[in-house]
Amino acid sequence: MTQTAPAAATREAYPFALIELVEQGVDVVAIDADLSVSTMGYQFGEKYPERWYTVGVAEQNMVGIAAGLAACGKTAFIASFAAFLPGRCFDQLRTSVAQPRGGLNVKCVASHGGITVGEDGMSAQAIEDLALVTSLIPFDVVVPADFEAAKQAIVAVGKTTRPAYVRTGRPKVPAIYGSDYRFELGKATRLREGSDVTIIACGVLVGIALEAANLLANEGVSARVLDMATIKPVDREAVIAAARETGAIVTAEEHQTTGGLGTAVARVLAETVPAPVSFVGVDRYGTSGKWDELLTYFDLTPARVAAAARDAISRKR
């Protein structure tokens, strides 16, 4: 895939995806909790005011309203910061969305995920959200890497009837995909071939994984890179193939190493083809700073991913 588009934040894709769904005949309604300038939902509201609701600073109520609208046949989207959705709303997501009827048609688009919220500080750095939402049985969970992937992912979950969680980010990140990209829920994208180790990444760590693969190539190490945008359901076939064909795995995510991508990949390996795994993630709370500086502060860097790859390779049998 070539980088054919300018840098853009994944959160910017949200209104474009909603508009596309409406134009394709999906009965979308969207609800926000006083953060629509940041989640970008207001742009959808300007085009379709009859499909747009804002409830003020009342995230739990937003979930309940969305559940009611979904129960009446709507495809209900809700948006807030990941620190609040699911952070402040887990009980409502569990009892009002996940449990009734095997899961209601509510889609959560959580902006400002991970530590790249930057200057918003520690309290806004959501590094537990994926662990929370993957525990909700009927939920699909997606962490797209760039604008194009985010737009297509939101459209894709909007066409299902299951509850879903799509995590988007605050910073403008370089494009990874061009117009030829096609997102498929539950399927990884192989961005680079490799035979010695596989780096499986999601979100902002996908670009970092590609840089790490370049570092490893300079050392004669051939690294496969997978964009595992869908954390749940994880692409089991891609993980199994990586274990069989490269023999070592690295997972890289802007989240704790517990409960997110690393946990999903490790479970597949434990059930099928055991292989050494190294986990790159955020396992401490942080501080305020520019988003790219925080990637260095938390050591979410190409050098760390490359070091994790060397570690996994060293444990091959």
Salt bridges, closest charged atoms under 4 A:
GLU12 OE2 - LYS172 NZ 2.56
GLU20 OE1 - LYS151 NZ 3.56
ASP27 OD1 - ARG51 NH1 2.97
ASP27 OD2 - LYS74 NZ 3.04
GLU59 OE1 - ARG88 NH1 3.21
GLU119 OE1 - ARG170 NH1 3.77
GLU119 OE2 - LYS290 NZ 3.96
ASP120 OD1 - ARG170 NH1 3.39
ASP129 OD1 - ARG167 NH2 2.74
ASP140 OD2 - ARG162 NH2 2.78
GLU193 OE1 - ARG190 NH1 2.89
GLU219 OE2 - ARG310 NH2 2.73
GLU245 OE1 - ARG224 NH2 2.73
GLU253 OE1 - HIS255 ND1 3.98
GLU271 OE1 - ARG236 NH1 2.94
GLU271 OE2 - ARG267 NE 3.03
ASP311 OD2 - ARG315 NH2 2.77
